[in-house]
Amino acid sequence: MKSLPYIMVLFGAMLWGTTGTTQTFLQEGISPFSVACVRSGIGGGLLLIITLVMKKMNWRTWPWKWNILAALAIALFQCLFFSSIRFTGVAIGTVMTIGSSPVFSGLLEWTIWKERPSRIWAWATSFAIIGCAMLFINRGEGIIDPFGIGLALCAGLMFALYTNVSKQLMEQVETLPAVAMTFSLCAAILAPIALMEGVLWITDKGNLLPMLYMGIITTSIAYLLFLAGLRFVNSSAAVTLSLAEPLTAALLGVLFLGEYLSLTSWAGVLLILGGIVVLTFGNNRTTSPEEA
């Protein structure tokens, strides 16, 4: 089934979209950097233990260059994104970050890996980006701050870089150890910031369960699905499918948090869904690992 890898990437992104709703169960005032570090540590650490028990790590031949670069990119993505929304608000920060990442990914794939994105990708990405803007544009939470917008664009670039680098990593190692090492390294990179801001909040029972969910479900399982599908999906297409993350977050907000979506936002939902459907089922050719 040629659409299966696209569906795996899509489901991974949808699981990421539950993170925002889950964070509402945490105590107020917890640093997002600490949350990102603990989440990465739980998700990566659990998979690393499984990897070691299954003896799937070959330390001598491990592609450290790609793995360290992937971990650094995803760590910077989280820091830049969380910083951007402090300056611009959630709406504009999300639109600029998530909306720019497919474009950056297509450019990276074209200029570095010499893979020209398809017309289907271009149409689907256009629909999805416009839909993402319409979804958040009228929430009244945004501030046009040039520095914050710059941070958001850098965050979009880092996510695109993470996806492109992970594509190279997946050509050399299995999915399980790749995710395990990437997020274990990511947690180590974020640890100095997290320790300065404190992590003792994790010992509270009310915080532990949401963090276990975010570590196991939205990190371990979500990224396993995303990278497993990435073996057969172009990086640019995978990043476009990741627009299912803000879509899922918005719908969960309506269903469980009592949030309101205007007619413009609902039109944005339909455009994102249209882009995802076009990209998932409109590809007649699936890239194999040997062709990537």
C-alpha positions in Angstrom: 0.0 0.0 0.0 1.8 3.1 -1.3 -0.1 5.5 1.0 0.9 3.6 4.2 4.1 5.5 4.9 2.3 8.8 4.5 -0.4 7.6 6.9 2.3 6.7 9.5 3.9 10.1 9.2 0.4 11.7 9.5 -0.5 9.7 12.7 2.9 10.6 14.2 2.1 14.3 13.6 -1.4 13.9 15.0 0.1 12.5 18.2 2.3 15.5 18.5 -0.9 17.6 18.3 -2.1 16.2 21.6 0.9 17.7 23.4 -0.7 21.1 23.9 -3.9 19.7 25.4 -1.9 17.4 27.7 0.2 20.3 28.9 -2.9 22.0 30.3 -2.9 19.3 33.0 0.5 20.4 34.3 0.9 22.9 37.1 1.2 26.5 36.0 4.5 28.2 35.7 6.6 25.2 34.6 9.2 26.2 32.0 8.5 24.9 28.5 12.3 24.2 28.2 12.1 21.9 31.2 9.0 20.2 29.8 10.9 19.6 26.5 13.9 18.2 28.3 12.0 15.8 30.5 9.8 14.8 27.6 12.8 14.0 25.5 14.5 12.2 28.4 11.5 10.0 29.1 10.9 9.2 25.4 14.5 8.8 24.4 15.6 7.0 27.6 12.8 4.4 27.4 13.7 3.6 23.8 17.4 3.6 24.6 16.9 0.9 27.3 14.8 -1.2 24.8 17.5 -0.7 22.2 20.3 -1.8 24.5 18.4 -4.8 25.7 17.7 -5.9 22.1 21.4 -5.2 21.3 20.5 -3.0 18.3 23.3 -0.5 18.9 26.6 -0.8 17.0 28.7 1.9 18.7 31.6 1.5 16.4 29.7 2.1 13.1 27.1 4.4 14.5 26.6 7.5 12.2 27.3 10.0 15.0 27.5 13.0 12.6 24.0 12.7 11.4 22.6 11.7 14.8 24.2 14.6 16.7 23.0 17.0 14.0 19.5 15.6 14.2 19.5 15.9 18.0 20.9 19.5 17.9 18.3 20.5 15.3 15.3 19.2 17.2 16.6 20.7 20.5 17.1 24.1 18.8 13.6 23.8 17.2 12.0 23.5 20.6 14.0 26.3 22.1 13.4 28.7 19.2 9.7 27.9 18.9 9.0 28.4 22.6 11.0 31.6 22.6 9.2 32.9 19.5 5.7 32.6 21.1 6.9 34.6 24.0 7.4 37.6 21.6 4.6 37.0 19.1 2.0 34.9 20.9 0.9 31.4 20.1 -1.1 32.2 16.9 1.6 34.0 14.9 4.4 31.9 16.3 2.7 28.7 15.3 1.8 30.0 11.8 5.3 31.3 11.1 7.0 28.2 12.5 4.8 25.4 11.2 3.9 27.2 8.0 7.5 28.0 7.0 8.9 24.5 7.7 7.5 22.8 4.6 9.0 25.6 2.4 12.4 25.3 4.1 12.3 21.5 3.8 11.5 21.7 0.1 14.4 24.2 -0.4 16.8 22.0 1.6 15.8 18.9 -0.3 16.2 20.7 -3.6 19.5 22.5 -3.0 21.4 20.0 -0.8 20.0 16.6 -1.8 19.2 17.6 -5.4 15.6 16.3 -5.1 13.1 18.6 -6.7 9.7 18.6 -4.9 6.8 17.4 -7.0 3.8 19.5 -8.2 1.6 17.5 -5.9 3.7 18.6 -3.0 3.6 22.2 -4.1 -0.2 22.2 -4.4 -0.8 20.3 -1.1 1.7 22.5 0.7 0.1 25.7 -0.6 -3.3 24.5 0.6 -2.0 23.5 4.0 0.0 26.7 4.7 -3.0 28.9 3.7 -5.2 26.7 5.9 -2.7 27.0 8.8 -2.8 30.8 8.6 -6.6 30.9 8.4 -6.8 28.5 11.4 -4.9 30.9 13.7 -5.1 34.3 12.0 -8.1 35.7 13.9 -7.5 34.4 17.4 -6.3 37.8 18.6 -3.2 36.4 20.4 -0.5 37.7 18.0 1.9 40.5 18.1 3.9 41.6 15.0 7.3 41.5 16.6 10.2 41.2 14.1 12.5 39.5 16.5 9.8 36.9 17.5 9.0 36.3 13.8 12.7 35.8 13.1 12.9 33.2 15.9 9.8 31.4 14.5 11.3 31.3 11.0 14.5 29.9 12.5 12.4 27.3 14.4 10.8 26.3 11.1 14.2 25.9 9.5 15.4 23.7 12.3 12.4 21.4 12.0 13.0 21.2 8.3 16.7 20.5 8.9 15.8 17.8 11.5 13.6 16.0 9.0 16.2 16.2 6.2 19.0 15.0 8.4 16.8 12.2 9.9 16.2 11.0 6.4 19.9 10.5 6.0 20.2 8.9 9.4 17.4 6.4 8.5 19.3 5.2 5.5 22.0 3.9 7.8 20.3 2.6 10.9 17.0 1.2 12.1 14.2 3.4 13.3 14.2 2.3 17.0 17.8 3.1 17.8 17.7 6.2 15.7 14.8 7.7 17.7 16.3 6.5 21.0 19.7 8.1 20.4 18.3 11.3 18.9 16.1 12.1 21.9 18.5 10.9 24.5 21.1 13.3 23.0 18.4 16.0 22.7 17.6 15.7 26.5 21.4 16.0 27.2 21.6 19.2 25.1 18.5 20.7 26.9 19.6 19.6 30.4 21.7 22.7 31.3 18.7 25.0 30.6 16.2 22.7 32.3 18.4 22.3 35.4 18.7 26.0 35.8 15.0 26.4 35.8 14.3 23.3 37.9 12.8 19.8 37.2 11.6 18.8 40.7 8.1 19.5 39.5 8.1 16.1 37.9 7.9 14.4 41.3 4.4 15.8 41.7 1.8 13.1 40.9 -0.3 15.6 38.9 2.6 16.3 36.7 4.0 12.8 36.3 1.2 11.2 34.4 0.9 14.0 31.8 4.7 13.9 31.3 4.7 10.1 31.0 2.1 10.5 28.3 4.1 13.1 26.5 7.3 11.1 26.8 5.9 7.7 25.7 3.1 8.6 23.3 4.0 12.0 21.8 7.7 11.3 21.7 8.6 7.6 21.6 5.6 6.3 19.6 5.0 9.5 17.6 8.6 9.8 16.3 8.8 6.1 15.7 5.8 6.4 13.4 7.2 9.6 11.8 10.7 8.2 11.1 9.4 4.8 10.0 7.3 6.6 7.4 10.1 8.9 6.5 12.1 6.0 5.1 9.7 5.9 2.2 8.5 9.6 2.1 10.4 12.6 0.9 11.4 15.0 3.6 9.4 17.9 2.1 6.2 15.8 2.0 6.8 14.6 5.6 7.1 18.1 6.9 3.9 19.2 5.0 2.1 16.3 6.6 3.3 17.5 10.0 0.8 20.4 9.6 -1.6 17.8 11.0 -0.1 18.8 14.4 -1.7 22.3 14.8 -4.9 20.9 13.1 -5.1 18.2 15.8 -4.3 20.7 18.6 -7.0 23.1 17.4 -9.7 20.3 17.2 -8.8 19.0 20.6 -9.1 22.5 22.0 -12.6 22.7 20.7 -13.6 19.3 21.9 -12.0 19.2 25.4 -11.0 22.8 26.3 -14.0 24.7 25.2 -12.1 26.8 22.6 -14.0 28.5 19.8 -13.2 28.4 16.1 -14.6 31.0 13.7 -15.9 30.3 10.2 -12.5 31.4 8.9 -10.7 28.9 11.2 -13.0 26.1 10.1 -12.2 27.0 6.5 -8.6 26.7 7.4 -9.2 23.3 8.9 -10.8 22.1 5.6 -7.8 23.5 3.6 -5.3 21.7 5.8 -7.3 18.5 5.5 -7.5 19.0 1.7 -3.7 19.4 1.5 -3.1 16.3 3.6 -5.5 14.2 1.5 -3.9 15.4 -1.8 -0.4 14.6 -0.6 -1.3 11.3 1.0 -3.4 9.8 -1.8 -2.2 11.8 -4.8 1.3 10.3 -5.0 1.5 7.5 -7.6 5.1 6.9 -6.7 6.6 6.0 -3.3 10.3 6.5 -2.8 12.2 3.4 -1.6 15.2 3.6 0.7 17.4 2.6 -2.2 16.1 5.5 -4.3 16.2 8.2 -1.6 
